[in-house]
Amino acid sequence: KHWYQRRVREYQTFQHYFKRINLSSLVHTMVQPDPKKTCLRIGTHSGTFHCDEALACFMLRQLPTYKDALLVRSRDMSVLGECDIVVDVGGVYDPATHRYDHHQRGFEETMSSVTSGKMPFETKLSSAGLVYHHFGQQVLEQMIPDVSEENRTVIYRRLYEYFFEEVDAVDNGVNATEEKPRYHVTTTLGGRVKALNPNWNDEKQDFDGQFAKAMELVEKELKDRVDGMARVWLPAKELVREVFDDRFNVHPSGKIIRLSGDGCPWREHLYDLEEEHGIEGTILYVLAQSSDSWRVITVGVKGEGFTNRLPLPETWRGVRDDALSELSGIPECVFVHASGFIGGNRTKEGALQMAVRSLEMQGHA
């Protein structure tokens, strides 16, 4: 009992000390520690925050070692020097001493370089990528303990490619394309975290309080993404394999596959299966059942955004219902999108006819 009370007094003295010397803008405790436990400290910089350190701090908090750690936000090196782990500040990358900054001159590490090419991603790492590299597997073990180690490894790689690499790139000023963007993208996770910073003309600028909200935002985003990969994306793999193997029973060309439901995340699994069988770019259309009709979906060119391998015929695009049925000679047509990436028919047979006719009209039958 006396030991417990002493720890409480020590913590209260700690708070009083920083209030007295007016360092509240430099140091902030996000979660009060359990006085019965030795208190570790996670350090990051104070002031304006970004997505990478919010993610880094959140990930560390998922680990048993840092679950009850104080979060210290400061640019005072003597304060940061007392921290057990420091991210995104300090000018040092040294895993041995748990220092994970990426701003220093000469730092050019990528996921490819730190994994000796096992993960071939060449984007410079931010603090998020560094923490993910060193602790990501452990974080996933805490988040999805029921998933096998083999599948967690699959998710680990995919999560970097489709989540963390973007965060690393944005924080390091790496554009997604060398071309001039045709429009502004402002609703990314990084953009939403940035928007949580206090405004320049706010009467009270509570950076620490807003950083807490940033951590809550990235928490939800990361958990949703991991849950989707584990519960939705991974189980779809076997389903896509089944329809891939059945493709010649759908049409002799082997260029059409048919799914029994809508919303299955098939694209990446299809690309992987094509690569596995040495037939990249072969599958052109996917038939998928929706609530009251069937869709004819064009397969996109891997890595090229909205570019499709074989859009539906130009003469069908933007035409609907009876007019489309008359034009195509196929009954029960519903629509073809103006860009030709998707069409619809009320029946399974009609959707197949649309895909086959499109192949024939464009010399791919």
Order of alpha helices (4+ residues) and beta strands (2+ residues): alpha-beta-alpha-beta-alpha-beta-beta-beta-alpha-alpha-alpha-alpha-alpha-alpha-alpha-alpha-beta-alpha-beta-beta-alpha-beta-beta-alpha
